[in-house]
Amino acid sequence: MKDILIGTWAWGTGANGSSMVFGSKQDPEILKQSFEEAVKLGFTNWDTAAVYGMGSCEKLLGTLIKGRDDIFISTKFFPPKKYKQGELTKSFNESMERLGRDNADLFWIHVPNNLEANIMEAVPLIKEGKIKSLGTSNVSLDHIKKAQEVLAKEGLKLGAVQNHFSLLRNDQQPIIDYCNANGIRYYAYMVLEQGALSGHYSAKNHFPLLSMRGLSFPKSKFKKIEGLLNVMRGIAEKYNIDPSQVPILWTISKGAVPIVGITKPSHAKKLAEASGITLTPEELAQIEKEASATGLRQQGTWEPQ
């Protein structure tokens, strides 16, 4: 599990930050301790984005990785609907300034708006070594093939795909299989559905109402996933791990690399405790059966499909 990408969406402040999206404010000192604990445990791959807290997340992460060359950094550019020459380059440079880096290990085009034009703008940055690997996020199979085609003409390859994939959004297997067959790393985000599948929330203890996750996953939905959460708890008890690790292990079993957000040192410890565990085919089938029985298909407002 050490190649998991550690997510920092909940770290930012302001628009698209922790309070707005998750309904809670984070303590920068606790986040620093979380980073240090995760790195100590071997989790050195970190993911952020320019729109997470509108730059505040990148800035905080930048202070933590200063002077370290062992940290893999993934960040993103969110393109507007109308293409404007230079926007991707500008966003990249601003992200690097906030992160204190000269280059990005992985740089994403966050949504497929004007995908071909934005890829072509990224090409010089790739060839200069500023972008070590280019990824596309929230994309269909057709988007992925178009990206491959555009990059191939420049003698380059698509490095990664990142889509919403979870037990409550289990429709990505054809894309995962395609990526794995073509040397493209598939990263799954929202594998815990912003905490709904962590096992620590329920219809009685649900998300803050005035938050994006509270609006997208209200009390009524928690009632629908009670059976799934009970199955997860049973499997977790068998392996002596936290229930939150069960969906992560399921994601890995499907051939995807999970992106898992952490905001406390204990979150990193839970990830480490589940390292080396492989769920049985019977357990995987049981989880999927309960997930299907919920009748839910989660989708973010930002997702094009």
C-alpha positions as CSV (number, residue, x, y, z in Angstrom):
1,M,0.0,0.0,0.0
2,K,3.0,2.3,0.1
3,D,2.4,3.5,-3.5
4,I,-1.0,5.0,-2.3
5,L,-1.3,8.7,-3.2
6,I,-2.0,10.7,-0.1
7,G,-4.7,13.3,-0.7
8,T,-4.8,16.8,0.8
9,W,-8.2,18.1,-0.5
10,A,-9.3,18.7,3.1
11,W,-6.2,20.8,4.0
12,G,-7.1,24.0,2.2
13,T,-8.9,27.0,3.5
14,G,-11.5,29.3,1.9
15,A,-13.2,28.3,-1.4
16,N,-13.1,24.6,-2.1
17,G,-11.3,24.2,1.2
18,S,-11.9,22.1,4.3
19,S,-14.8,24.1,5.8
20,M,-16.7,24.5,2.5
21,V,-16.3,20.9,1.3
22,F,-16.0,18.9,4.5
23,G,-17.7,21.1,7.1
24,S,-14.7,21.3,9.4
25,K,-11.6,23.5,9.8
26,Q,-8.2,21.8,10.1
27,D,-5.4,22.7,12.5
28,P,-2.2,23.3,10.5
29,E,-0.1,21.9,13.3
30,I,-2.1,18.6,13.2
31,L,-1.7,18.5,9.5
32,K,2.1,18.9,9.9
33,Q,2.1,16.0,12.3
34,S,0.0,14.0,9.9
35,F,2.5,14.6,7.1
36,E,5.5,13.7,9.3
37,E,3.8,10.5,10.5
38,A,2.8,9.4,7.0
39,V,6.3,10.0,5.6
40,K,7.9,8.2,8.6
41,L,5.6,5.2,7.7
42,G,6.7,5.2,4.1
43,F,3.9,7.2,2.4
44,T,5.9,9.6,0.3
45,N,3.5,10.1,-2.6
46,W,1.4,13.3,-2.2
47,D,-1.5,14.7,-4.2
48,T,-2.9,18.3,-4.2
49,A,-4.4,20.8,-6.6
50,A,-4.5,24.5,-7.4
51,V,-8.3,24.6,-6.6
52,Y,-8.0,22.9,-3.2
53,G,-8.5,26.0,-1.0
54,M,-7.6,28.1,-4.1
55,G,-3.8,27.6,-3.6
56,S,-3.8,27.4,0.2
57,C,-3.4,23.6,0.2
58,E,-0.4,23.8,-2.1
59,K,1.2,26.5,-0.1
60,L,0.9,24.5,3.2
61,L,2.2,21.3,1.6
62,G,5.0,23.4,0.1
63,T,6.2,24.4,3.6
64,L,6.3,20.7,4.6
65,I,8.2,19.4,1.6
66,K,10.8,22.2,1.6
67,G,14.3,20.8,1.3
68,R,13.1,17.2,0.7
69,D,13.8,15.4,-2.5
70,D,12.1,12.1,-1.4
71,I,8.5,13.4,-1.8
72,F,6.6,12.6,-5.0
73,I,4.3,15.5,-5.8
74,S,1.1,15.4,-7.9
75,T,-0.9,18.6,-8.6
76,K,-3.5,19.8,-11.0
77,F,-4.7,22.6,-13.3
78,F,-8.5,23.1,-13.6
79,P,-9.1,24.4,-17.1
80,P,-12.0,26.8,-17.7
81,K,-14.7,25.9,-20.3
82,K,-13.3,28.3,-22.8
83,Y,-9.7,27.7,-23.7
84,K,-7.3,30.6,-23.2
85,Q,-3.7,30.2,-24.4
86,G,-1.2,30.4,-21.5
87,E,-3.6,29.5,-18.7
88,L,-2.2,26.0,-18.1
89,T,1.4,27.3,-18.1
90,K,0.4,30.1,-15.7
91,S,-1.3,27.7,-13.4
92,F,1.6,25.3,-13.5
93,N,4.1,28.1,-12.6
94,E,1.9,29.4,-9.8
95,S,1.6,25.9,-8.4
96,M,5.3,25.3,-8.5
97,E,5.9,28.6,-6.7
98,R,3.5,27.7,-3.9
99,L,5.0,24.2,-3.6
100,G,8.6,25.5,-3.8
101,R,9.4,23.1,-6.6
102,D,10.9,23.5,-10.1
103,N,9.0,20.5,-11.5
104,A,6.0,18.3,-10.8
105,D,6.3,14.5,-10.7
106,L,2.8,14.3,-12.0
107,F,0.7,17.1,-13.4
108,W,-3.0,16.7,-14.1
109,I,-5.5,18.4,-16.4
110,H,-8.2,18.3,-13.8
111,V,-11.2,18.1,-16.2
112,P,-11.3,17.4,-19.9
113,N,-12.3,21.0,-21.0
114,N,-10.5,21.7,-24.3
115,L,-8.4,18.6,-23.6
116,E,-6.4,18.6,-26.9
117,A,-5.4,22.3,-26.6
118,N,-4.4,22.0,-23.0
119,I,-2.3,18.9,-23.7
120,M,-0.5,20.7,-26.5
121,E,0.2,23.6,-24.1
122,A,1.7,21.1,-21.6
123,V,4.0,19.5,-24.2
124,P,6.8,22.1,-24.0
125,L,6.7,21.7,-20.2
126,I,7.0,18.0,-20.5
127,K,9.9,18.2,-23.0
128,E,11.7,20.7,-20.7
129,G,11.4,18.2,-17.8
130,K,9.2,20.5,-15.8
131,I,6.3,18.0,-16.0
132,K,7.7,14.5,-15.5
133,S,4.4,12.8,-16.2
134,L,1.1,14.2,-17.5
135,G,-2.3,12.9,-16.3
136,T,-5.9,13.4,-17.2
137,S,-8.7,13.5,-14.7
138,N,-12.5,12.9,-14.8
139,V,-12.2,11.4,-18.2
140,S,-13.9,8.8,-20.4
141,L,-12.2,6.1,-22.4
142,D,-12.6,8.3,-25.5
143,H,-10.8,11.2,-23.7
144,I,-8.0,8.9,-22.8
145,K,-7.5,7.6,-26.3
146,K,-7.6,11.2,-27.7
147,A,-4.9,12.2,-25.1
148,Q,-2.8,9.2,-26.1
149,E,-3.1,10.2,-29.8
150,V,-2.2,13.8,-29.2
151,L,0.8,12.9,-27.1
152,A,2.0,10.1,-29.4
153,K,2.4,12.7,-32.3
154,E,4.9,14.5,-30.0
155,G,6.7,11.3,-29.1
156,L,5.2,11.3,-25.6
157,K,3.0,9.1,-23.5
158,L,0.1,9.6,-21.2
159,G,1.3,8.9,-17.7
160,A,-1.9,8.5,-15.6
161,V,-5.7,8.7,-15.3
162,Q,-7.5,9.8,-12.2
163,N,-11.3,9.2,-11.9
164,H,-13.9,8.9,-9.2
165,F,-14.0,5.2,-8.3
166,S,-15.5,3.5,-5.2
167,L,-17.9,0.9,-4.0
168,L,-20.6,3.4,-4.6
169,R,-19.2,4.4,-8.1
170,N,-18.2,1.0,-9.4
171,D,-18.4,1.6,-13.1
172,Q,-14.7,2.1,-14.0
173,Q,-13.4,-1.4,-14.5
174,P,-13.1,-1.2,-18.4
175,I,-11.1,2.0,-18.0
176,I,-8.9,0.6,-15.3
177,D,-8.2,-2.5,-17.4
178,Y,-7.4,-0.4,-20.4
179,C,-5.0,1.8,-18.5
180,N,-3.2,-1.2,-16.9
181,A,-2.9,-2.8,-20.4
182,N,-1.4,0.4,-21.9
183,G,1.1,1.4,-19.2
184,I,-1.1,4.1,-17.8
185,R,-1.4,4.3,-14.0
186,Y,-5.1,4.5,-12.9
187,Y,-5.6,6.5,-9.7
188,A,-9.0,6.3,-7.9
189,Y,-10.2,9.3,-5.9
190,M,-13.0,9.5,-3.4
191,V,-12.6,5.8,-2.6
192,L,-14.1,6.5,0.9
193,E,-16.7,8.9,-0.5
194,Q,-15.4,11.8,1.5
195,G,-15.7,9.7,4.7
196,A,-19.1,8.1,4.1
197,L,-17.4,4.7,3.7
198,S,-15.0,5.2,6.5
199,G,-17.2,3.4,9.0
200,H,-17.1,6.4,11.3
201,Y,-20.3,8.0,10.2
202,S,-23.9,6.8,10.1
203,A,-27.5,8.0,9.9
204,K,-27.2,9.0,13.6
205,N,-23.8,10.6,13.2
206,H,-23.7,12.0,9.7
207,F,-21.8,14.8,7.9
208,P,-22.2,18.5,8.8
209,L,-25.3,19.7,6.8
210,L,-23.7,22.9,5.7
211,S,-20.9,21.3,3.7
212,M,-20.6,19.9,0.2
213,R,-20.3,16.4,1.4
214,G,-23.3,16.9,3.7
215,L,-25.4,18.0,0.8
216,S,-24.2,15.1,-1.5
217,F,-24.5,12.4,1.2
218,P,-27.4,13.3,3.5
219,K,-28.8,11.2,6.3
220,S,-31.1,9.3,3.9
221,K,-28.2,7.9,2.0
222,F,-26.5,6.7,5.2
223,K,-29.6,4.6,5.9
224,K,-29.1,2.9,2.5
225,I,-25.5,1.9,3.2
226,E,-26.0,0.4,6.7
227,G,-25.8,-3.1,5.4
228,L,-22.5,-2.3,3.5
229,L,-21.0,-0.7,6.6
230,N,-21.9,-3.7,8.7
231,V,-20.2,-6.1,6.3
232,M,-17.1,-3.8,6.2
233,R,-16.9,-3.8,10.0
234,G,-17.1,-7.6,10.1
235,I,-14.2,-7.9,7.6
236,A,-12.2,-5.3,9.5
237,E,-12.6,-7.2,12.8
238,K,-11.3,-10.3,11.1
239,Y,-8.1,-8.6,10.1
240,N,-7.9,-6.3,13.1
241,I,-7.9,-3.2,11.0
242,D,-10.0,-0.1,10.9
243,P,-13.2,-0.3,8.7
244,S,-12.0,2.6,6.6
245,Q,-9.3,0.3,5.2
246,V,-11.7,-2.2,3.7
247,P,-12.8,0.0,0.7
248,I,-9.1,1.0,0.2
249,L,-8.1,-2.7,0.0
250,W,-11.1,-3.4,-2.3
251,T,-9.9,-0.5,-4.6
252,I,-6.4,-2.0,-4.8
253,S,-7.9,-5.4,-5.7
254,K,-9.5,-3.9,-8.8
255,G,-6.2,-2.7,-10.2
256,A,-6.4,0.9,-9.1
257,V,-4.1,3.1,-7.0
258,P,-6.2,4.8,-4.3
259,I,-5.9,8.4,-3.4
260,V,-6.6,8.6,0.4
261,G,-7.0,11.8,2.3
262,I,-5.5,12.1,5.8
263,T,-6.0,14.9,8.3
264,K,-4.7,13.2,11.5
265,P,-1.6,11.1,12.3
266,S,-3.9,8.2,13.2
267,H,-5.1,8.1,9.6
268,A,-1.5,7.3,8.4
269,K,-1.2,4.6,11.1
270,K,-4.4,3.0,9.9
271,L,-3.0,2.8,6.4
272,A,0.2,1.2,7.6
273,E,-1.7,-1.3,9.7
274,A,-3.5,-2.6,6.6
275,S,-0.4,-2.9,4.5
276,G,0.1,-6.5,3.3
277,I,-3.5,-7.5,3.7
278,T,-5.3,-9.0,0.7
279,L,-9.0,-9.6,0.8
280,T,-10.3,-13.0,-0.3
281,P,-12.5,-13.3,-3.5
282,E,-15.4,-14.2,-1.2
283,E,-15.0,-11.1,0.9
284,L,-14.7,-8.9,-2.2
285,A,-17.9,-10.5,-3.7
286,Q,-19.7,-9.9,-0.4
287,I,-18.7,-6.3,-0.3
288,E,-19.7,-5.7,-3.9
289,K,-23.1,-7.4,-3.4
290,E,-23.9,-5.1,-0.4
291,A,-22.7,-2.0,-2.3
292,S,-24.9,-2.9,-5.3
293,A,-27.9,-3.4,-3.0
294,T,-27.7,0.2,-1.9
295,G,-28.8,1.3,-5.4
296,L,-26.5,4.4,-5.1
297,R,-24.2,5.9,-7.7
298,Q,-22.3,8.8,-6.4
299,Q,-21.2,11.6,-8.7
300,G,-19.6,15.0,-8.0
301,T,-21.0,18.2,-9.4
302,W,-17.7,18.8,-11.1
303,E,-17.7,15.5,-13.0
304,P,-18.6,15.7,-16.7
305,Q,-20.2,12.2,-16.7
